[in-house]
Amino acid sequence: MLSRTKRRVMLALLAAAVILAPAAEGATAPRARKTGASARGVKAAAGKAKSGKRHGRRERGQKAPAPERIREIQEALAKDGSYSGTPNGKWDAATSEAMRRFQAAHGLTPTGKLEARSLQKLGLGSEVAGVAAPMPPAPGVAASASALPEGNNP
């Protein structure tokens, strides 16, 4: 008697083989036997066996900023004098041109695109964005007592 897990794996492999195998002309795909596993469970197990991917993965790449964030950037550009329009929360040609002017005036490459350095100069970015990671301490160097948070000093 096969264990329940082995049975599910075998059904998943069978389902994958049926799905991947070219169907003969006029032939129908065999149905999976009822073994306590639902068709949905078989498909899910087949997907895991084939690809090993999990659900809920984050999409790669950066997302476009929210309209509120764009409005905040437009307001900062207007305060600087680079943007003359009314902040509307849309990254349009006027906003891109204003960013280009701002970048050129502050010694940055004038691309018109949002970059960490541009946001820093506008006062809207992180102080550490675009900067290399801190160097780890040299081997054998102990952390000083002043580096510990208050209340943790021996």
C-alpha atoms as one frame of an Amber mdcrd trajectory, in Angstrom:
protein
   0.000   0.000   0.000   1.417   3.382  -0.992   1.454   6.224   1.470  -0.797
   9.180   0.839   2.163  11.439  -0.017   3.616   8.958  -2.521   0.201   8.528
  -4.085  -0.178  12.289  -4.530   3.291  12.592  -6.050   2.553   9.785  -8.474
  -0.754  11.422  -9.452   0.993  14.740  -9.922   3.602  13.168 -12.176   0.895
  11.341 -14.110  -1.085  14.557 -14.525   2.044  16.377 -15.682   2.806  13.622
 -18.188  -0.749  13.733 -19.546  -0.675  17.517 -19.842   2.732  17.585 -21.516
   2.206  14.582 -23.815   0.885  15.419 -27.287  -2.627  14.042 -27.694  -3.086
  11.490 -30.452  -5.661  12.416 -33.064  -9.115  11.557 -31.752  -7.757  10.228
 -28.454  -8.900  11.602 -25.138  -6.748  12.095 -22.075  -7.205   9.440 -19.381
  -8.939  10.543 -16.205  -7.169  10.388 -12.869  -8.467   7.714 -10.538 -10.257
   8.854  -7.444  -7.834   8.351  -4.591  -9.041  10.953  -2.144  -7.164  13.802
  -3.817  -9.259  16.361  -5.626  -8.464  17.430  -9.160  -7.447  20.820  -7.784
  -5.024  19.139  -5.374  -3.546  17.100  -8.219  -3.015  20.227 -10.337  -1.448
  22.069  -7.417   0.838  19.136  -6.648   1.767  18.853 -10.323   2.655  22.540
 -10.433   4.845  22.244  -7.336   6.509  19.090  -8.645   7.235  20.692 -12.022
   8.410  24.143 -11.082   8.992  24.296  -7.343   7.545  27.827  -7.349   5.547
  29.182  -4.458   2.543  31.451  -4.601   2.732  34.981  -3.305   6.109  35.927
  -4.782   6.808  39.597  -5.158   7.079  40.961  -8.637  10.511  42.065  -9.733
  11.430  45.635 -10.509  10.363  48.950  -9.152   6.791  50.075  -8.987   5.628
  53.458 -10.214   5.231  55.986  -7.407   1.749  56.624  -6.085   0.012  59.845
  -7.187   0.450  61.244  -3.660   4.211  60.708  -3.889   4.373  62.309  -7.343
   2.422  65.312  -6.004   4.934  65.554  -3.131   7.823  65.522  -5.643   6.089
  68.129  -7.800   5.613  70.371  -4.749   9.312  70.054  -3.878  10.269  70.868
  -7.486   7.936  73.909  -7.401   9.471  75.086  -4.115  12.883  74.886  -5.810
  11.558  76.850  -8.790  12.014  74.040 -11.320   8.287  73.231 -11.679   5.795
  75.944 -12.569   2.603  73.922 -12.981   0.013  72.916 -10.412   0.932  69.622
  -8.693  -1.483  67.039 -10.112   0.028  63.680  -9.083   0.823  62.652 -12.674
   4.343  62.124 -14.003   3.853  64.055 -17.225   6.199  65.822 -19.645   6.197
  69.013 -17.534   7.245  67.074 -14.433   9.956  65.219 -16.333  11.301  68.495
 -17.753  11.218  70.095 -14.289  13.186  67.141 -12.908  15.732  67.547 -15.741
  16.157  71.252 -14.880  16.486  70.438 -11.168  19.073  67.720 -11.809  21.152
  69.958 -14.087  21.050  72.826 -11.553  22.239  70.544  -8.736  25.125  68.818
 -10.509  23.279  65.595 -11.319  22.953  63.869 -14.678  19.825  65.466 -16.211
  17.784  62.372 -17.083  14.370  63.601 -15.942  13.873  60.292 -14.148  13.419
  59.652 -10.452  16.684  58.605  -8.876  17.859  58.271  -5.296  20.274  61.213
  -5.551  17.587  63.495  -7.002  15.190  62.638  -4.190  17.965  63.267  -1.646
  18.648  66.728  -3.113  14.916  67.478  -3.031  14.868  66.540   0.648  12.545
  63.587   0.002  14.935  60.641  -0.131  16.769  58.448   2.287  20.148  59.670
   3.493  21.725  56.303   2.691  20.080  55.503  -0.657  22.635  55.134  -3.414
  25.525  54.963  -0.952  27.628  51.836  -0.533  26.901  49.536   2.385  28.945
  50.176   5.529  32.211  48.327   5.816  32.203  45.529   8.400  34.585  45.980
  11.355  38.037  44.514  10.951  38.397  40.986  12.351  39.364  40.947  16.013
  38.160  44.493  16.673  35.599  44.507  19.472  32.716  46.983  19.525  33.333
  49.809  21.926  31.058  50.311  24.932  29.963  53.685  23.530  28.513  51.931
  20.477  26.032  49.987  22.611  22.580  51.436  23.263  21.947  53.011  26.656
  21.204  50.523  29.391  23.264  47.786  27.726  26.674  49.019  28.847  28.361
  46.593  31.277
